[in-house]
Amino acid sequence: MPASLLSYWLPPLMLVASNLFMTTAWYGHLRFKSASLFIVILASWGIAFFEYCLAVPANRWGSAVYSTVQLKTMQEVITLVVFSGFSAVYLKQTLTWNHAIGFALIAAGAAFTFRGS
């Protein structure tokens, strides 16, 4: 893979992976409501460590080819996609058309940050 393609694709892929960790850290404990809050917080911090190990270099390396606004926008859209899948698959919560339309409108707005770049 040429370096230029790698520099464009690696940061978003790392952001997806980091978001899987962060979504798990923030919402995974909801299936274990009997666990003590202190233990849940410690476990979440442990999971979040791996999120940071991916997100920080993704943003550092991504800033070579994307603006910070584009990186943040990318992260937010990735967050919605990952959260939607996590919510439906892991938490067994139904996503409605209202959710899909709302997320689509956010994604449409996000697309404007990449116009003219």
CYANA upper distance limits for C-alpha pairs under 8 A (distance plus 0.5 A):
  1 MET  CA      5 LEU  CA      7.09
  1 MET  CA      6 LEU  CA      6.98
  2 PRO  CA      6 LEU  CA      6.84
  3 ALA  CA      7 SER  CA      6.54
  4 SER  CA      8 TYR  CA      6.97
  5 LEU  CA      9 TRP  CA      6.61
  6 LEU  CA     10 LEU  CA      5.97
  7 SER  CA     11 PRO  CA      7.52
  7 SER  CA     61 TRP  CA      7.76
  7 SER  CA     62 GLY  CA      7.41
  7 SER  CA     64 ALA  CA      8.33
  7 SER  CA     65 VAL  CA      7.49
  8 TYR  CA     12 PRO  CA      8.12
  8 TYR  CA     62 GLY  CA      7.68
  8 TYR  CA     65 VAL  CA      7.08
  9 TRP  CA     13 LEU  CA      6.80
 10 LEU  CA     14 MET  CA      6.54
 10 LEU  CA     58 ALA  CA      7.82
 10 LEU  CA     62 GLY  CA      8.43
 11 PRO  CA     15 LEU  CA      6.58
 11 PRO  CA     57 PRO  CA      8.37
 11 PRO  CA     58 ALA  CA      4.87
 11 PRO  CA     59 ASN  CA      7.22
 11 PRO  CA     61 TRP  CA      7.16
 11 PRO  CA     62 GLY  CA      5.71
 12 PRO  CA     16 VAL  CA      6.74
 12 PRO  CA     58 ALA  CA      7.72
 12 PRO  CA     62 GLY  CA      8.44
 12 PRO  CA     74 MET  CA      7.89
 12 PRO  CA     75 GLN  CA      8.47
 13 LEU  CA     17 ALA  CA      6.88
 14 MET  CA     18 SER  CA      6.51
 14 MET  CA     54 LEU  CA      6.24
 14 MET  CA     55 ALA  CA      7.14
 14 MET  CA     58 ALA  CA      6.25
 15 LEU  CA     19 ASN  CA      6.46
 15 LEU  CA     54 LEU  CA      7.34
 15 LEU  CA     55 ALA  CA      6.21
 15 LEU  CA     58 ALA  CA      6.82
 15 LEU  CA     75 GLN  CA      7.05
 15 LEU  CA     78 ILE  CA      7.94
 16 VAL  CA     20 LEU  CA      6.86
 16 VAL  CA     78 ILE  CA      6.70
 16 VAL  CA     79 THR  CA      8.38
 16 VAL  CA     82 VAL  CA      7.95
 17 ALA  CA     21 PHE  CA      7.22
 17 ALA  CA     51 GLU  CA      8.12
 17 ALA  CA     54 LEU  CA      7.70
 18 SER  CA     22 MET  CA      6.79
 18 SER  CA     50 PHE  CA      7.63
 18 SER  CA     51 GLU  CA      4.79
 18 SER  CA     52 TYR  CA      7.51
 18 SER  CA     53 CYS  CA      8.33
 18 SER  CA     54 LEU  CA      5.80
 18 SER  CA     55 ALA  CA      6.14
 19 ASN  CA     23 THR  CA      6.34
 19 ASN  CA     51 GLU  CA      7.19
 19 ASN  CA     78 ILE  CA      7.83
 19 ASN  CA     79 THR  CA      6.75
 19 ASN  CA     82 VAL  CA      7.36
 20 LEU  CA     24 THR  CA      6.68
 20 LEU  CA     51 GLU  CA      8.36
 20 LEU  CA     82 VAL  CA      7.01
 21 PHE  CA     25 ALA  CA      6.62
 21 PHE  CA     47 ILE  CA      6.66
 21 PHE  CA     48 ALA  CA      6.81
 21 PHE  CA     50 PHE  CA      7.23
 21 PHE  CA     51 GLU  CA      5.77
 22 MET  CA     26 TRP  CA      6.58
 22 MET  CA     47 ILE  CA      7.64
 22 MET  CA     48 ALA  CA      6.10
 22 MET  CA     51 GLU  CA      6.22
 23 THR  CA     27 TYR  CA      6.27
 23 THR  CA     28 GLY  CA      7.64
 23 THR  CA     79 THR  CA      8.45
 23 THR  CA     82 VAL  CA      8.01
 23 THR  CA     83 PHE  CA      6.97
 23 THR  CA     86 PHE  CA      8.11
 24 THR  CA     28 GLY  CA      5.01
 24 THR  CA     29 HIS  CA      8.21
 24 THR  CA     44 SER  CA      8.35
 24 THR  CA     47 ILE  CA      7.98
 25 ALA  CA     29 HIS  CA      7.88
 25 ALA  CA     43 ALA  CA      7.96
 25 ALA  CA     44 SER  CA      4.87
 25 ALA  CA     45 TRP  CA      7.65
 25 ALA  CA     47 ILE  CA      6.04
 25 ALA  CA     48 ALA  CA      6.43
 26 TRP  CA     44 SER  CA      7.14
 28 GLY  CA     32 PHE  CA      8.42
 28 GLY  CA     90 TYR  CA      8.46
 28 GLY  CA     91 LEU  CA      8.45
 29 HIS  CA     33 LYS  CA      7.25
 29 HIS  CA     40 VAL  CA      6.95
 30 LEU  CA     91 LEU  CA      8.27
 31 ARG  CA     91 LEU  CA      7.52
 35 ALA  CA     39 ILE  CA      7.33
 35 ALA  CA     40 VAL  CA      7.19
 36 SER  CA     40 VAL  CA      6.80
 37 LEU  CA     41 ILE  CA      6.59
 38 PHE  CA     42 LEU  CA      6.83
 39 ILE  CA     43 ALA  CA      6.59
 40 VAL  CA     44 SER  CA      6.51
 41 ILE  CA     45 TRP  CA      6.70
 42 LEU  CA     46 GLY  CA      6.80
 43 ALA  CA     47 ILE  CA      6.80
 44 SER  CA     48 ALA  CA      6.48
 45 TRP  CA     49 PHE  CA      6.77
 46 GLY  CA     50 PHE  CA      7.96
 47 ILE  CA     51 GLU  CA      7.44
 48 ALA  CA     52 TYR  CA      6.86
 49 PHE  CA     53 CYS  CA      6.86
 50 PHE  CA     54 LEU  CA      7.03
 51 GLU  CA     55 ALA  CA      6.47
 52 TYR  CA     56 VAL  CA      6.14
 53 CYS  CA     57 PRO  CA      7.52
 54 LEU  CA     58 ALA  CA      6.58
 55 ALA  CA     59 ASN  CA      6.62
 56 VAL  CA     60 ARG  CA      6.65
 57 PRO  CA     61 TRP  CA      6.31
 57 PRO  CA     62 GLY  CA      8.42
 58 ALA  CA     62 GLY  CA      6.07
 59 ASN  CA     63 SER  CA      6.37
 59 ASN  CA     71 LEU  CA      7.35
 60 ARG  CA     64 ALA  CA      7.98
 61 TRP  CA     65 VAL  CA      8.39
 62 GLY  CA     66 TYR  CA      6.22
 62 GLY  CA     71 LEU  CA      7.63
 63 SER  CA     67 SER  CA      6.34
 63 SER  CA     68 THR  CA      6.85
 63 SER  CA     71 LEU  CA      7.96
 66 TYR  CA     70 GLN  CA      6.41
 66 TYR  CA     71 LEU  CA      6.77
 67 SER  CA     71 LEU  CA      6.77
 68 THR  CA     72 LYS  CA      6.59
 69 VAL  CA     73 THR  CA      6.54
 69 VAL  CA    113 THR  CA      7.59
 70 GLN  CA     74 MET  CA      6.43
 70 GLN  CA    113 THR  CA      6.51
 70 GLN  CA    114 PHE  CA      7.06
 71 LEU  CA     75 GLN  CA      6.64
 72 LYS  CA     76 GLU  CA      6.80
 73 THR  CA     77 VAL  CA      6.87
 73 THR  CA    110 ALA  CA      6.43
 73 THR  CA    113 THR  CA      7.86
 74 MET  CA     78 ILE  CA      6.59
 74 MET  CA    110 ALA  CA      8.18
 75 GLN  CA     79 THR  CA      6.49
 76 GLU  CA     80 LEU  CA      6.90
 77 VAL  CA     81 VAL  CA      6.86
 77 VAL  CA    106 ILE  CA      8.13
 77 VAL  CA    107 ALA  CA      6.68
 77 VAL  CA    110 ALA  CA      7.99
 78 ILE  CA     82 VAL  CA      6.50
 79 THR  CA     83 PHE  CA      6.29
 80 LEU  CA     84 SER  CA      6.42
 80 LEU  CA    103 PHE  CA      7.48
 81 VAL  CA     85 GLY  CA      6.90
 82 VAL  CA     86 PHE  CA      6.54
 83 PHE  CA     87 SER  CA      6.28
 84 SER  CA     88 ALA  CA      6.68
 84 SER  CA     95 LEU  CA      7.86
 85 GLY  CA     89 VAL  CA      6.35
 85 GLY  CA     90 TYR  CA      8.39
 86 PHE  CA     90 TYR  CA      5.72
 86 PHE  CA     91 LEU  CA      7.17
 87 SER  CA     91 LEU  CA      5.35
 87 SER  CA     92 LYS  CA      6.72
 87 SER  CA     93 GLN  CA      6.10
 87 SER  CA     94 THR  CA      8.25
 88 ALA  CA     92 LYS  CA      5.26
 88 ALA  CA     93 GLN  CA      5.36
 88 ALA  CA     94 THR  CA      6.34
 88 ALA  CA     95 LEU  CA      7.26
 89 VAL  CA     93 GLN  CA      8.15
 95 LEU  CA     99 HIS  CA      6.61
 95 LEU  CA    100 ALA  CA      7.79
 96 THR  CA    100 ALA  CA      6.94
 97 TRP  CA    101 ILE  CA      6.50
 98 ASN  CA    102 GLY  CA      6.57
 99 HIS  CA    103 PHE  CA      6.58
100 ALA  CA    104 ALA  CA      6.51
101 ILE  CA    105 LEU  CA      6.68
102 GLY  CA    106 ILE  CA      6.87
103 PHE  CA    107 ALA  CA      6.66
104 ALA  CA    108 ALA  CA      6.57
105 LEU  CA    109 GLY  CA      6.72
106 ILE  CA    110 ALA  CA      6.64
107 ALA  CA    111 ALA  CA      6.76
108 ALA  CA    112 PHE  CA      7.69
109 GLY  CA    113 THR  CA      8.20
110 ALA  CA    114 PHE  CA      8.12
111 ALA  CA    115 ARG  CA      7.42
